């Protein structure tokens, strides 16, 4: 792009939790944004393509000529759903990604960023996951994301597209009221004065990263023309028990924990190394407490807490 030209950016899944924050950040940079999603994002300042990206006509409409960057967030993100429907997960997470990459090649798109996951590594125990950790996924979700990463690799090597697979850890932040992951469940329990179920003894650890830090990391990867896998997270793993303690402090609710048997395949730890991202200039701005303080107001409010949004 020359000086003064607006970037043309496609955000798939732009009506979802991460997508909305991504779109807002891109608009702040002056980008001309297209959102492709199953639901209309309700954002008059963007071009909206409503439909399923598995439909070639929808993908063709989304990737218009002159698109500089594709941020591909749309996916089946539920591990459980991926296990129940591996074929459908493949169609959404792999076939649609291949279609978008081919359209990027045909239309001269410069960069393609995929929302990937550290689940591509599978269960490594308490070993630290790096970009060099072999991919040994345990579920169709992890496997389809690994397949997407392989497609990106070949489109960089063969066609020169700056493809980066940003591997997100556990993302949380404002806009999660419709979700059923652990932090929204904690927030709802706090609002209702109830307790929360904890699988196992609560000592399993996860890297919890704020959505705004993820958005900043993706935009940094674009600016730095990063290629290959890039792990984005908080860089600090916390236990489930730590998360409950932090939520008690932020909400003021007792949040009693009921320990129930762990689900089969529950990983004891996800510990990641974000040094590659830090070398590009990435630095998370939220710790768990400050991050939860941005989440709680949506749940503490009496209205609008059960709204739906696209994934």
Buried (B, 14 or more C-beta within 10 A) or exposed (E): EEEEEEBBBBBBBBBBBBBBBBBBBBBEEEBBBBBBBBBEBEBEEBBBBBBBBBEEEBBBBBBBEEBBBBBBBBBBBBBEBBBEBBEBBBBBBBBBBEBBBBBBBEBEBBBBBBBBBBBBBBBBEEEEBBBEBEBEBBBBBBBBBBBBBEBBBEBBEEBEBBBBBBBBBBBBBBBBBBBEBBBBBBBBBBBEEEBBEBBBEBEBBBBBBBBBBBBBBBBBBBEBEBBEBBBBBBBBBBBBBBBBBBBBEBBEBEBEBEEEEBEEEEBEBBBBBBEBBEEBEBEBEBBBEEBBBBBBEBBBEEEEBEEEBBB
